[in-house]
Amino acid sequence: MPLHAMAFDDSSDANEALILSTLKKRARSMSGWLKFLGVVYILTGIPSLIVLVGALNIWLGVLLFQAGSAAQEGDDYALLRMMSKFKTFFIVNAVLILVGIAFFALFLLFVGTAALIPFMENGGGFQV
C-alpha cells in the first residue's frame, strides 16, 4: 500500500517503521533548503536590525538553520528537534502576521478618520 493511502489509525509496527523512515528521508532531503532559507532570513534581518522585525528575522533564520541541521542528522531525536523548531517558526510567523493585520486595520481606521475630518469641520456638508 502506498504511503499516502495508509489510514492514520493503522498503527502496526511495520507501518510505523515505514512512516518513520520516510519522514527521516524527507527531512534529510530538505535539510539543505532549510539551511539556505535560514541564511536568507538571517541576511535579510541584518539590515533591518534598527527595528524589532530585523531581530525576529534573524531569530527565524536561526530556527530554520537549526531545523535543517537536525534534519541532516536523521535520527529520531533530531526529527523531534526539527519539528520543535518548525513549531516555534510557524507560531512566531503567525503572531507576526496577526500583529501586521492589526496594525493595518488601525492604519485604515486612522486614515479613514482623517479623511472625514474636512467634512466634520464644515458641519457635514460642502460650503459653496
Helices and strands as residue ranges (DSSP letters): G 3-5, H 13-45, H 52-73, H 76-121
